[in-house]
Amino acid sequence: MKKYKKGYTQGVYDMFHIGHLNIINNAKEHCEHLIVAVNSDALVHEYKNKIPVIPEGERRFIVENIKAVDEAVIADTLDKVEQYKKYGFDAVFIGDDWKGSERWRKTELELKQYGVDVVYLPHTDGISSTELRTVSDDKINE
């Protein structure tokens, strides 16, 4: 696989889990400088219609302390072109469970205009923040 100068991955919607770590570590193998965007609490609420279990500042602090991460930022948008204009990466890394989806086919075409590759990495089966827990009345339910 091609080695990229600056890579970007975004997620950590609700709480950090092993699937996120696997994507981050895998992405770092393919780039010199890795930016990991943690979705803001407002974006999580807008996109997933839920209140994050772990607040954005704490999720960012967890992520920025991972050896593979060169830079951790808070993302207020899912728009990768907007993020590209802000951070100037040459590859976006995403789990291969998104490959072929309408949203990511569109993202591939948009980013291609800027010479940015979308790289699909192995998804960790059987794990997601949504499936791990739900929040109800400010309590975590198993």
HELIX and SHEET records of a PDB file:
HELIX    1   1 ILE A   18  LYS A   28  1                                  11    
HELIX    2   2 ASP A   41  LYS A   48  1                                   8    
HELIX    3   3 GLU A   56  GLU A   64  1                                   9    
HELIX    4   4 LYS A   80  TYR A   87  1                                   8    
HELIX    5   5 ASP A   96  TRP A   98  5                                   3    
HELIX    6   6 GLU A  102  LYS A  112  1                                  11    
HELIX    7   7 SER A  129  LEU A  132  1                                   4    
SHEET    1   A 5 GLU A  71  ALA A  75  0                                        
SHEET    2   A 5 CYS A  31  ASN A  39  1                                        
SHEET    3   A 5 TYR A   4  GLY A  11  1                                        
SHEET    4   A 5 ALA A  91  GLY A  95  1                                        
SHEET    5   A 5 ASP A 117  LEU A 121  1                                        
SHEET    1   B 2 THR A 134  SER A 136  0                                        
SHEET    2   B 2 LYS A 139  ASN A 141 -1                                        
END                                                                             
